[in-house]
Amino acid sequence: MKMIRILVFSLLVLAAARASAQQPVLVINITGEVDPAMSSYVDRAVTTAEESHSVILLHINTFGGRLDVATHIRDAILNAKVPKTVAFIDKRAISAGALIALSAQTIIMSPGSTFGAATPIHETGEKASEKVVSYMRAEMRSTAELHHRNPDVAAAMVDEQLGLDSSSGIFLAKGSLLTLTNESAKKAKYIDNEATSITQALEEAQVAKPVVTESEQTFSDEIIRLLTLPLVSSILIMIGLAGIFYTIKTGHFGWITTAGVVSLILFFAAQYVTQIAPMIALLLFIAGIFLFFIELTPVPSFGIAAILGVTGIFLGLFLALAGDLRALTPDRLSTTTETLAIALVGLIAAIFIIFKYAPGWPWMRKFVHNAVSSTSSAISETRKELLGKQGTAMTPLRPAGTALIENSRVDVVTAGEFILPGTAIEVIQIAASKIVVKPV
């Protein structure tokens, strides 16, 4: 009898302790555009929630954004090891926002909210390819099924050709895209209740004694958001490639080279910290740089290495900007293409300036002089007979290097152009301190 009393007392104490326990809740704000910076923000917030065993509440008010970012956030929420996940749709969860909302175990809507319209489209209103629509449709269906929601309703948010019959709780004619209101969401059993505030949403989600903490976006999130802006990405790519070209041309590793390397590091770091860009993008870019440098060595590649190198560089940049190709919407494709085009135009302009004006810049001359033999001035006096003679470039001329002229090794410099080893050259000028050549 005594043992029974002790057991009953222990159970009462345990029940009282549980009843008095407070439940930490972490609010993650899904507001504004769903962009790459939001991906890293959500990852960090989910980690914090797991460490503190907090309920996750997604405070959603968005028209959508990048589909690949939304799928990454969806996976992070589904895989989160937390007591519960709640989505509070406060006004709207449209497009990519609808997929994020579906990832939560419980969905609460504020009065007058909307939920759906998840067809991937171009900013002009053009619908994405069937491949992308099919991918989004499958993502929505599978996410709905995980939380025992009708997958047909989720699919109708993506594909207007499906429609819904009365068995879904709501009727939708074929040719119409589904966007749920509070009432239609209740009929389709897609939300658990309504609420006007986060506190009430937690109460409706049966989270007892919540202690709410809001996950704030940090300065690093704003830096990532800045670096992944299309215009900023274009500038980073342009500076990076111009720095590489400058280094190849002059053979000098200085602050311009450093600026180029830093720009490329910032570009790729911003893309990869969000875990959106595929690793193959960085590998292709590095391989392209390596192949391009092979073309500058005496190893004969007949231009193939250069072609493959340039292809690898730009393909790597494209994939880094585009992200997950399965979720590449027309809008994202257009933005990626425009970003690369702006970078390419800027790079061509920078190369033109380097070719046209750099050889005459005083600070550029010192780099050329470092590569030219100290006996150049003597050559101009004693070997004027080289004027008009032809020979072969023995090393890359960028613009300075060594050539073989009449069986003699001679330090030469071009007028600004880059010349590969083995190229036939002709002496066009004997200046006070240099022998100037051009390709034949």
Order of alpha helices (4+ residues) and beta strands (2+ residues): alpha-beta-alpha-beta-alpha-beta-alpha-beta-beta-alpha-alpha-beta-alpha-beta-alpha-beta-alpha-alpha-alpha-alpha-alpha-alpha-alpha-alpha-beta-beta-beta-beta-beta
